[in-house]
Amino acid sequence: MSKKQFAVIGHPIGHTMSPFIHNRLFALAGVEAEYHVMDIPPESLEQAVPELKKLDGFNITIPHKSAIIPFLDELDKKAAAYGSVNTVVNGETSVGYTTDGEGFAIALRENGIPLKGRVVILGSGGVARTMAYEALIAGCAVTLAVRPSDLLQAARLAGEILTTMHNPAISTCTIDRLEGKVDLLVNATPVGMYPEINAMPVSGVVLSHCASVFDAVYNPVETLLMKAARANGARVLGGMPMLVWQAAAAHNIWDGSTYKTSDIHELCEEAGTELARQFAE
């Protein structure tokens, strides 16, 4: 019996952790499968679709999470609502799902960070969109805080959410206007990501009012934002647990696999070590 075939697509996708994480998850579940990396520029996505549909399934990362949608036969309800797909199952039809929100929510819960109260999300791109929906579904009041140049994009996202949800508590502001107590600050921007590891998206003044901070950046494992927030006494979590939990959710969709929380925590540690090894080369 031949091994099942899976892949991750994106561009650029040099130091992706997906093969390491997914191969570990397949091994934990006892599933015989191979997992590949496919670097597909935006202009080449359409011509790559026939090859992608030969796979048993695939993951999608930046910049294809929305662009892939027209080439799929069906969308899961949440993927349709969020306008984002990160997991595809191929069979008689190709069906798109999003597990990013689930990964975000589970990572917070398993690490003791409540998704409640006032949530400030830095950014207005695809990651921010998913997190905003999850926080609003959980009953939070969400503020999208962005650079002045991104305020229009944030307003568009907030407007879209207002038309798709019943009375959501969503607002926008520029980062320099952020004030007041924040229950959870979420960095959904690339600020602080390798190689610009000495950058931070907000000031220490803002952090002094934050009870918890989640940084979606996972390279480095501990960002400058996380270090500063921890020094201010906040509960802190980096992006690696979200990355691993959303991958585990993809496997549940692909083949029904479930995992022990202890195994996922261990995999997060292993992935962090592997990340450090890759970038030391």
C-alpha positions as CSV (number, residue, x, y, z in Angstrom):
1,M,0.0,0.0,0.0
2,S,1.5,3.3,-1.0
3,K,1.9,6.1,1.5
4,K,-0.6,9.0,1.5
5,Q,0.8,12.2,0.1
6,F,0.5,15.6,1.7
7,A,2.2,19.0,1.2
8,V,2.3,22.6,2.4
9,I,2.2,25.4,-0.2
10,G,3.3,29.0,0.2
11,H,5.8,31.6,-1.0
12,P,8.4,32.1,0.1
13,I,8.5,29.0,2.3
14,G,12.2,28.4,3.0
15,H,12.4,27.6,6.7
16,T,8.9,26.3,7.2
17,M,8.3,24.1,10.3
18,S,5.4,22.3,8.7
19,P,7.3,19.1,7.5
20,F,8.8,18.6,11.0
21,I,5.5,19.1,12.8
22,H,3.3,17.1,10.4
23,N,5.7,14.2,10.1
24,R,5.8,14.0,13.9
25,L,2.0,14.0,14.0
26,F,1.7,11.3,11.4
27,A,4.2,9.2,13.4
28,L,2.3,9.8,16.7
29,A,-1.0,8.6,15.0
30,G,0.6,5.7,13.2
31,V,-0.3,7.0,9.8
32,E,1.9,6.1,6.8
33,A,2.4,9.4,4.9
34,E,4.8,11.7,3.2
35,Y,4.8,15.4,3.6
36,H,6.4,17.8,1.1
37,V,7.1,21.5,0.7
38,M,5.9,23.3,-2.5
39,D,7.1,26.8,-3.1
40,I,4.4,28.3,-5.4
41,P,4.6,32.0,-6.4
42,P,1.2,33.7,-6.5
43,E,1.2,33.9,-10.3
44,S,1.8,30.1,-10.5
45,L,-1.0,29.0,-8.2
46,E,-3.7,28.3,-10.8
47,Q,-1.4,26.1,-13.0
48,A,-0.3,24.2,-9.8
49,V,-3.9,23.3,-8.9
50,P,-4.1,20.0,-10.9
51,E,-1.0,18.7,-9.2
52,L,-2.3,19.8,-5.8
53,K,-5.5,17.8,-6.3
54,K,-3.5,14.6,-6.8
55,L,-2.5,14.8,-3.2
56,D,-4.5,13.4,-0.4
57,G,-4.5,16.8,1.2
58,F,-2.4,19.9,1.7
59,N,-1.9,22.9,3.9
60,I,-1.8,26.5,2.8
61,T,0.2,29.4,4.2
62,I,0.9,33.0,3.1
63,P,0.0,34.2,0.5
64,H,-2.5,31.6,-0.7
65,K,-5.0,31.3,2.1
66,S,-7.7,33.3,0.3
67,A,-6.4,32.9,-3.2
68,I,-6.9,29.1,-3.1
69,I,-10.6,29.4,-2.5
70,P,-11.8,29.8,-6.1
71,F,-10.0,26.5,-7.0
72,L,-11.8,24.4,-4.4
73,D,-15.1,22.5,-4.8
74,E,-16.4,23.2,-1.3
75,L,-15.7,25.2,1.8
76,D,-16.3,24.3,5.5
77,K,-18.7,26.7,7.2
78,K,-15.9,28.4,9.2
79,A,-13.6,28.7,6.2
80,A,-16.3,30.4,4.3
81,A,-17.1,32.8,7.1
82,Y,-13.4,33.7,7.7
83,G,-12.6,33.8,4.0
84,S,-9.5,31.8,4.7
85,V,-8.3,28.2,4.1
86,N,-5.2,26.5,5.6
87,T,-6.2,22.8,5.1
88,V,-7.6,21.0,2.1
89,V,-8.9,17.4,1.9
90,N,-8.9,15.9,-1.6
91,G,-11.3,13.1,-2.5
92,E,-14.0,13.1,-5.1
93,T,-14.1,16.8,-4.3
94,S,-11.6,19.2,-2.8
95,V,-12.8,20.7,0.5
96,G,-11.2,23.7,2.2
97,Y,-11.1,24.2,6.0
98,T,-9.4,26.6,8.4
99,T,-7.8,25.4,11.6
100,D,-6.0,28.6,12.5
101,G,-8.7,29.8,14.8
102,E,-9.0,26.5,16.5
103,G,-5.2,26.4,17.0
104,F,-5.3,29.9,18.5
105,A,-8.1,29.2,20.9
106,I,-6.7,25.8,22.1
107,A,-3.2,27.2,22.5
108,L,-4.5,29.9,24.8
109,R,-6.7,27.5,26.8
110,E,-4.0,24.9,27.2
111,N,-1.5,27.5,28.5
112,G,-3.9,29.2,30.9
113,I,-4.6,32.4,29.0
114,P,-8.3,33.3,29.1
115,L,-10.0,34.4,25.8
116,K,-12.3,37.0,27.4
117,G,-12.8,40.6,28.2
118,R,-11.0,43.3,26.1
119,V,-8.9,41.8,23.3
120,V,-6.6,44.1,21.3
121,I,-5.3,42.6,18.1
122,L,-2.3,44.2,16.4
123,G,-2.8,44.0,12.6
124,S,-5.6,43.6,10.1
125,G,-4.3,40.9,7.8
126,G,-5.4,37.2,7.5
127,V,-4.1,36.1,10.9
128,A,-5.8,39.1,12.6
129,R,-9.0,38.4,10.8
130,T,-9.1,34.8,12.1
131,M,-8.3,35.8,15.6
132,A,-10.8,38.6,15.6
133,Y,-13.6,36.2,14.7
134,E,-12.5,33.7,17.3
135,A,-12.4,36.3,20.0
136,L,-15.8,37.8,19.1
137,I,-17.4,34.3,19.0
138,A,-16.0,33.9,22.5
139,G,-17.8,37.1,23.6
140,C,-14.8,39.4,23.7
141,A,-14.7,43.1,22.9
142,V,-12.2,43.4,20.1
143,T,-10.1,46.4,19.0
144,L,-8.0,46.2,15.8
145,A,-4.9,48.4,16.4
146,V,-2.8,49.2,13.4
147,R,-0.3,51.6,11.9
148,P,-1.9,54.8,10.4
149,S,-1.3,53.4,6.9
150,D,-3.3,50.3,7.6
151,L,-6.3,52.0,9.2
152,L,-8.5,51.8,6.1
153,Q,-7.8,48.1,5.8
154,A,-8.7,47.6,9.5
155,A,-11.9,49.6,9.0
156,R,-12.8,47.4,6.0
157,L,-12.2,44.2,8.1
158,A,-14.3,45.6,11.0
159,G,-17.1,46.6,8.5
160,E,-17.1,43.1,7.0
161,I,-17.3,41.5,10.5
162,L,-20.2,43.9,11.3
163,T,-22.1,42.5,8.3
164,T,-21.4,38.9,9.0
165,M,-22.0,38.7,12.8
166,H,-24.8,39.7,15.1
167,N,-23.9,42.9,17.0
168,P,-20.1,42.2,17.4
169,A,-18.1,44.5,19.7
170,I,-15.5,45.5,17.2
171,S,-13.6,48.8,16.9
172,T,-10.4,50.1,15.3
173,C,-7.7,52.6,16.3
174,T,-4.0,53.4,15.5
175,I,-1.4,51.7,17.7
176,D,-0.2,55.1,19.1
177,R,-3.8,55.8,20.4
178,L,-4.0,52.6,22.4
179,E,-4.9,53.2,26.0
180,G,-6.7,51.5,28.9
181,K,-6.6,48.1,30.4
182,V,-6.2,45.2,28.0
183,D,-7.1,41.6,29.0
184,L,-5.3,40.1,26.0
185,L,-3.0,41.7,23.6
186,V,-2.4,39.7,20.4
187,N,0.4,40.4,17.9
188,A,-0.9,39.4,14.5
189,T,1.9,41.3,12.6
190,P,5.3,40.1,11.6
191,V,7.0,42.7,13.8
192,G,9.7,41.0,15.9
193,M,10.0,38.0,13.5
194,Y,13.5,36.8,12.5
195,P,15.7,38.5,11.3
196,E,14.3,41.7,12.8
197,I,14.3,40.3,16.3
198,N,15.0,43.6,18.0
199,A,11.7,45.2,16.9
200,M,8.5,45.4,19.0
201,P,5.0,46.4,17.8
202,V,3.9,48.4,20.9
203,S,5.6,50.4,23.6
204,G,6.3,49.3,27.1
205,V,3.6,51.7,28.3
206,V,1.0,49.7,26.5
207,L,2.4,46.5,27.8
208,S,2.1,47.8,31.4
209,H,-1.7,47.7,31.0
210,C,-1.9,44.1,29.5
211,A,-2.8,41.1,31.6
212,S,-1.8,38.6,28.9
213,V,0.1,38.7,25.7
214,F,0.0,36.3,22.7
215,D,2.6,36.7,20.0
216,A,1.7,34.8,16.8
217,V,5.4,35.1,15.7
218,Y,7.1,31.7,16.4
219,N,10.6,32.5,15.1
220,P,12.2,33.4,17.5
221,V,10.4,31.2,20.0
222,E,10.6,34.1,22.5
223,T,10.3,37.5,20.9
224,L,11.3,40.9,22.3
225,L,7.5,41.6,22.9
226,M,7.2,38.4,25.0
227,K,10.3,39.3,27.1
228,A,9.1,42.8,27.7
229,A,5.5,41.6,28.6
230,R,6.8,39.0,31.0
231,A,9.0,41.7,32.7
232,N,5.8,43.6,33.2
233,G,4.2,40.7,34.9
234,A,1.9,39.6,32.0
235,R,1.1,36.0,31.2
236,V,2.9,35.3,27.9
237,L,2.6,32.8,25.0
238,G,4.4,32.6,21.7
239,G,3.2,31.4,18.3
240,M,4.6,27.8,18.4
241,P,1.7,26.2,20.3
242,M,-0.8,27.7,17.9
243,L,1.2,26.4,15.0
244,V,1.3,22.9,16.4
245,W,-2.4,22.8,17.6
246,Q,-3.7,24.0,14.2
247,A,-1.6,21.3,12.6
248,A,-3.1,18.7,14.9
249,A,-6.6,19.9,14.0
250,A,-5.7,19.5,10.3
251,H,-4.8,15.8,11.0
252,N,-8.1,15.3,12.7
253,I,-9.8,16.5,9.5
254,W,-7.5,14.4,7.2
255,D,-7.8,11.0,9.1
256,G,-9.6,11.5,12.4
257,S,-6.4,11.5,14.4
258,T,-6.5,12.8,18.0
259,Y,-3.6,13.6,20.3
260,K,-2.7,13.7,24.0
261,T,-2.2,17.2,25.3
262,S,1.1,16.0,26.7
263,D,2.3,14.9,23.3
264,I,1.4,18.3,21.8
265,H,3.3,20.1,24.6
266,E,6.3,17.8,23.9
267,L,6.1,18.5,20.2
268,C,6.0,22.2,20.8
269,E,9.3,21.9,22.7
270,E,10.8,19.7,20.0
271,A,9.7,22.1,17.3
272,G,11.3,25.0,19.1
273,T,14.6,23.1,19.4
274,E,14.4,22.2,15.7
275,L,13.8,25.8,14.8
276,A,16.8,26.9,16.7
277,R,18.9,24.2,14.9
278,Q,17.7,25.2,11.5
279,F,18.6,28.9,12.0
280,A,22.0,28.0,13.5
281,E,23.0,26.4,10.2
